[in-house]
Amino acid sequence: QVQLVESGGGLVQPGGSLRLSCAASGVILSSNLMGWYRQAPGKQRELVASLTSGGRTNYADSVKGRFTVSRDNAKNTVYLTMNSLKHEDTAVYYCSYSGTYWGQGTQVTVSS
């Protein structure tokens, strides 16, 4: 049984940082494409960052230079490090394995 569990969300002031984690069981995260998505109220879910099995990364234009996706194979965990956070980054963030399996989401709120 595949399970993805996100953590690390919370309330942060504009300009602050957070690191989200996506821990997996039942699957080896490094074996396929991993994605971080977010969904803000009233908006569609959007891809924020992706990481291929070979280590290639891709980012949405809105987060380029601020967000970094990485992976710890020993911990079977993928991270999303978010810096210089803005109000518009407020959303529920989800990790996904190959677009097939999804975590439950973690709320990120950027507010002063």
NUGUKE-78724 format. One record per residue (C-alpha): residue in one letter; x, y, z. Coordinates in pm, 1 decimal, decimal comma, always signed. Layout:
# residues N
<atom><aa>A</aa><xx>X</xx><yy>Y</yy><zz>Z</zz></atom>
...
//
This chain:
# residues 112
<atom><aa>Q</aa><xx>+0,0</xx><yy>+0,0</yy><zz>+0,0</zz></atom>
<atom><aa>V</aa><xx>+142,9</xx><yy>+333,1</yy><zz>-108,8</zz></atom>
<atom><aa>Q</aa><xx>+123,8</xx><yy>+618,3</yy><zz>+136,3</zz></atom>
<atom><aa>L</aa><xx>+257,8</xx><yy>+972,2</yy><zz>+101,3</zz></atom>
<atom><aa>V</aa><xx>+256,9</xx><yy>+1196,8</yy><zz>+406,5</zz></atom>
<atom><aa>E</aa><xx>+330,1</xx><yy>+1568,8</yy><zz>+378,3</zz></atom>
<atom><aa>S</aa><xx>+441,7</xx><yy>+1780,2</yy><zz>+670,7</zz></atom>
<atom><aa>G</aa><xx>+604,6</xx><yy>+2111,5</yy><zz>+741,2</zz></atom>
<atom><aa>G</aa><xx>+328,7</xx><yy>+2351,6</yy><zz>+651,1</zz></atom>
<atom><aa>G</aa><xx>+222,0</xx><yy>+2637,7</yy><zz>+870,9</zz></atom>
<atom><aa>L</aa><xx>+184,9</xx><yy>+3010,8</yy><zz>+907,5</zz></atom>
<atom><aa>V</aa><xx>+475,5</xx><yy>+3225,2</yy><zz>+797,6</zz></atom>
<atom><aa>Q</aa><xx>+526,5</xx><yy>+3594,6</yy><zz>+736,9</zz></atom>
<atom><aa>P</aa><xx>+597,6</xx><yy>+3730,6</yy><zz>+389,9</zz></atom>
<atom><aa>G</aa><xx>+964,1</xx><yy>+3686,9</yy><zz>+310,0</zz></atom>
<atom><aa>G</aa><xx>+991,6</xx><yy>+3385,9</yy><zz>+536,4</zz></atom>
<atom><aa>S</aa><xx>+1080,5</xx><yy>+3026,2</yy><zz>+463,9</zz></atom>
<atom><aa>L</aa><xx>+936,7</xx><yy>+2680,7</yy><zz>+509,3</zz></atom>
<atom><aa>R</aa><xx>+1046,7</xx><yy>+2332,9</yy><zz>+419,0</zz></atom>
<atom><aa>L</aa><xx>+782,9</xx><yy>+2079,6</yy><zz>+329,3</zz></atom>
<atom><aa>S</aa><xx>+849,2</xx><yy>+1708,5</yy><zz>+351,7</zz></atom>
<atom><aa>C</aa><xx>+685,5</xx><yy>+1420,0</yy><zz>+170,2</zz></atom>
<atom><aa>A</aa><xx>+763,7</xx><yy>+1085,9</yy><zz>+328,8</zz></atom>
<atom><aa>A</aa><xx>+667,7</xx><yy>+770,3</yy><zz>+146,5</zz></atom>
<atom><aa>S</aa><xx>+596,2</xx><yy>+411,3</yy><zz>+226,6</zz></atom>
<atom><aa>G</aa><xx>+516,8</xx><yy>+133,2</yy><zz>-15,4</zz></atom>
<atom><aa>V</aa><xx>+706,1</xx><yy>+296,1</yy><zz>-299,3</zz></atom>
<atom><aa>I</aa><xx>+1058,8</xx><yy>+408,9</yy><zz>-375,9</zz></atom>
<atom><aa>L</aa><xx>+1034,4</xx><yy>+780,6</yy><zz>-447,6</zz></atom>
<atom><aa>S</aa><xx>+1353,4</xx><yy>+788,4</yy><zz>-651,4</zz></atom>
<atom><aa>S</aa><xx>+1213,8</xx><yy>+541,5</yy><zz>-903,3</zz></atom>
<atom><aa>N</aa><xx>+971,4</xx><yy>+777,8</yy><zz>-1070,7</zz></atom>
<atom><aa>L</aa><xx>+866,8</xx><yy>+1137,3</yy><zz>-1120,3</zz></atom>
<atom><aa>M</aa><xx>+778,5</xx><yy>+1331,1</yy><zz>-805,9</zz></atom>
<atom><aa>G</aa><xx>+573,4</xx><yy>+1646,8</yy><zz>-809,8</zz></atom>
<atom><aa>W</aa><xx>+476,8</xx><yy>+1916,7</yy><zz>-566,0</zz></atom>
<atom><aa>Y</aa><xx>+142,5</xx><yy>+2079,3</yy><zz>-639,0</zz></atom>
<atom><aa>R</aa><xx>-61,6</xx><yy>+2345,3</yy><zz>-468,7</zz></atom>
<atom><aa>Q</aa><xx>-422,2</xx><yy>+2451,0</yy><zz>-465,4</zz></atom>
<atom><aa>A</aa><xx>-538,1</xx><yy>+2786,9</yy><zz>-343,5</zz></atom>
<atom><aa>P</aa><xx>-902,8</xx><yy>+2854,5</yy><zz>-252,5</zz></atom>
<atom><aa>G</aa><xx>-1113,3</xx><yy>+2890,3</yy><zz>-564,3</zz></atom>
<atom><aa>K</aa><xx>-827,3</xx><yy>+2794,5</yy><zz>-794,3</zz></atom>
<atom><aa>Q</aa><xx>-723,0</xx><yy>+2483,9</yy><zz>-978,3</zz></atom>
<atom><aa>R</aa><xx>-442,8</xx><yy>+2265,9</yy><zz>-855,3</zz></atom>
<atom><aa>E</aa><xx>-115,2</xx><yy>+2365,1</yy><zz>-1017,4</zz></atom>
<atom><aa>L</aa><xx>+223,3</xx><yy>+2203,4</yy><zz>-1050,3</zz></atom>
<atom><aa>V</aa><xx>+484,4</xx><yy>+2389,8</yy><zz>-849,6</zz></atom>
<atom><aa>A</aa><xx>+793,5</xx><yy>+2173,0</yy><zz>-889,2</zz></atom>
<atom><aa>S</aa><xx>+892,6</xx><yy>+1832,5</yy><zz>-1017,0</zz></atom>
<atom><aa>L</aa><xx>+1187,8</xx><yy>+1600,8</yy><zz>-975,7</zz></atom>
<atom><aa>T</aa><xx>+1265,7</xx><yy>+1314,2</yy><zz>-1209,5</zz></atom>
<atom><aa>S</aa><xx>+1422,0</xx><yy>+985,8</yy><zz>-1108,0</zz></atom>
<atom><aa>G</aa><xx>+1741,7</xx><yy>+1112,0</yy><zz>-1268,4</zz></atom>
<atom><aa>G</aa><xx>+1744,8</xx><yy>+1423,4</yy><zz>-1056,5</zz></atom>
<atom><aa>R</aa><xx>+1621,5</xx><yy>+1674,6</yy><zz>-1312,0</zz></atom>
<atom><aa>T</aa><xx>+1410,2</xx><yy>+1953,5</yy><zz>-1167,0</zz></atom>
<atom><aa>N</aa><xx>+1148,0</xx><yy>+2180,8</yy><zz>-1312,0</zz></atom>
<atom><aa>Y</aa><xx>+965,9</xx><yy>+2475,1</yy><zz>-1156,5</zz></atom>
<atom><aa>A</aa><xx>+666,7</xx><yy>+2689,4</yy><zz>-1225,0</zz></atom>
<atom><aa>D</aa><xx>+768,5</xx><yy>+3039,5</yy><zz>-1331,5</zz></atom>
<atom><aa>S</aa><xx>+599,8</xx><yy>+3182,8</yy><zz>-1022,7</zz></atom>
<atom><aa>V</aa><xx>+838,2</xx><yy>+3002,0</yy><zz>-787,4</zz></atom>
<atom><aa>K</aa><xx>+1161,2</xx><yy>+2985,9</yy><zz>-985,8</zz></atom>
<atom><aa>G</aa><xx>+1454,5</xx><yy>+3106,9</yy><zz>-783,8</zz></atom>
<atom><aa>R</aa><xx>+1259,2</xx><yy>+3080,7</yy><zz>-458,6</zz></atom>
<atom><aa>F</aa><xx>+1161,1</xx><yy>+2713,5</yy><zz>-428,9</zz></atom>
<atom><aa>T</aa><xx>+1386,9</xx><yy>+2408,2</yy><zz>-443,1</zz></atom>
<atom><aa>V</aa><xx>+1281,3</xx><yy>+2045,6</yy><zz>-470,7</zz></atom>
<atom><aa>S</aa><xx>+1518,4</xx><yy>+1780,3</yy><zz>-340,3</zz></atom>
<atom><aa>R</aa><xx>+1523,3</xx><yy>+1419,2</yy><zz>-235,2</zz></atom>
<atom><aa>D</aa><xx>+1683,8</xx><yy>+1210,7</yy><zz>+39,3</zz></atom>
<atom><aa>N</aa><xx>+1691,9</xx><yy>+857,0</yy><zz>-92,8</zz></atom>
<atom><aa>A</aa><xx>+1800,5</xx><yy>+710,1</yy><zz>+239,4</zz></atom>
<atom><aa>K</aa><xx>+1490,7</xx><yy>+855,8</yy><zz>+404,1</zz></atom>
<atom><aa>N</aa><xx>+1267,7</xx><yy>+798,2</yy><zz>+101,7</zz></atom>
<atom><aa>T</aa><xx>+1156,7</xx><yy>+1157,7</yy><zz>+139,6</zz></atom>
<atom><aa>V</aa><xx>+1117,8</xx><yy>+1449,0</yy><zz>-98,3</zz></atom>
<atom><aa>Y</aa><xx>+1140,2</xx><yy>+1808,5</yy><zz>+16,7</zz></atom>
<atom><aa>L</aa><xx>+1020,8</xx><yy>+2143,0</yy><zz>-105,2</zz></atom>
<atom><aa>T</aa><xx>+1222,6</xx><yy>+2428,7</yy><zz>+37,9</zz></atom>
<atom><aa>M</aa><xx>+1037,7</xx><yy>+2755,6</yy><zz>-0,5</zz></atom>
<atom><aa>N</aa><xx>+1213,1</xx><yy>+3089,1</yy><zz>+47,3</zz></atom>
<atom><aa>S</aa><xx>+1100,7</xx><yy>+3448,8</yy><zz>+6,2</zz></atom>
<atom><aa>L</aa><xx>+742,2</xx><yy>+3342,8</yy><zz>+53,1</zz></atom>
<atom><aa>K</aa><xx>+466,9</xx><yy>+3568,9</yy><zz>-74,8</zz></atom>
<atom><aa>H</aa><xx>+98,6</xx><yy>+3605,0</yy><zz>+6,9</zz></atom>
<atom><aa>E</aa><xx>+15,1</xx><yy>+3437,1</yy><zz>-322,5</zz></atom>
<atom><aa>D</aa><xx>+199,7</xx><yy>+3121,4</yy><zz>-215,0</zz></atom>
<atom><aa>T</aa><xx>-79,7</xx><yy>+3053,3</yy><zz>+32,3</zz></atom>
<atom><aa>A</aa><xx>-234,4</xx><yy>+2717,8</yy><zz>-58,8</zz></atom>
<atom><aa>V</aa><xx>-261,5</xx><yy>+2354,4</yy><zz>+32,9</zz></atom>
<atom><aa>Y</aa><xx>+50,1</xx><yy>+2180,0</yy><zz>-94,5</zz></atom>
<atom><aa>Y</aa><xx>+44,1</xx><yy>+1819,5</yy><zz>-213,0</zz></atom>
<atom><aa>C</aa><xx>+313,0</xx><yy>+1578,8</yy><zz>-318,8</zz></atom>
<atom><aa>S</aa><xx>+249,8</xx><yy>+1322,7</yy><zz>-584,6</zz></atom>
<atom><aa>Y</aa><xx>+430,9</xx><yy>+1011,0</yy><zz>-699,9</zz></atom>
<atom><aa>S</aa><xx>+407,6</xx><yy>+969,7</yy><zz>-1075,3</zz></atom>
<atom><aa>G</aa><xx>+79,4</xx><yy>+1159,0</yy><zz>-1075,7</zz></atom>
<atom><aa>T</aa><xx>-85,9</xx><yy>+845,8</yy><zz>-944,2</zz></atom>
<atom><aa>Y</aa><xx>-47,2</xx><yy>+862,4</yy><zz>-569,7</zz></atom>
<atom><aa>W</aa><xx>-112,9</xx><yy>+1172,1</yy><zz>-363,7</zz></atom>
<atom><aa>G</aa><xx>-59,0</xx><yy>+1285,2</yy><zz>-10,4</zz></atom>
<atom><aa>Q</aa><xx>-326,5</xx><yy>+1443,7</yy><zz>+204,2</zz></atom>
<atom><aa>G</aa><xx>-183,1</xx><yy>+1792,6</yy><zz>+170,0</zz></atom>
<atom><aa>T</aa><xx>-34,5</xx><yy>+2044,5</yy><zz>+409,6</zz></atom>
<atom><aa>Q</aa><xx>-154,5</xx><yy>+2400,8</yy><zz>+451,2</zz></atom>
<atom><aa>V</aa><xx>+84,5</xx><yy>+2688,9</yy><zz>+390,2</zz></atom>
<atom><aa>T</aa><xx>-37,3</xx><yy>+3032,9</yy><zz>+488,9</zz></atom>
<atom><aa>V</aa><xx>+170,3</xx><yy>+3341,2</yy><zz>+419,3</zz></atom>
<atom><aa>S</aa><xx>+39,9</xx><yy>+3633,6</yy><zz>+616,5</zz></atom>
<atom><aa>S</aa><xx>+159,9</xx><yy>+3919,1</yy><zz>+829,6</zz></atom>
//
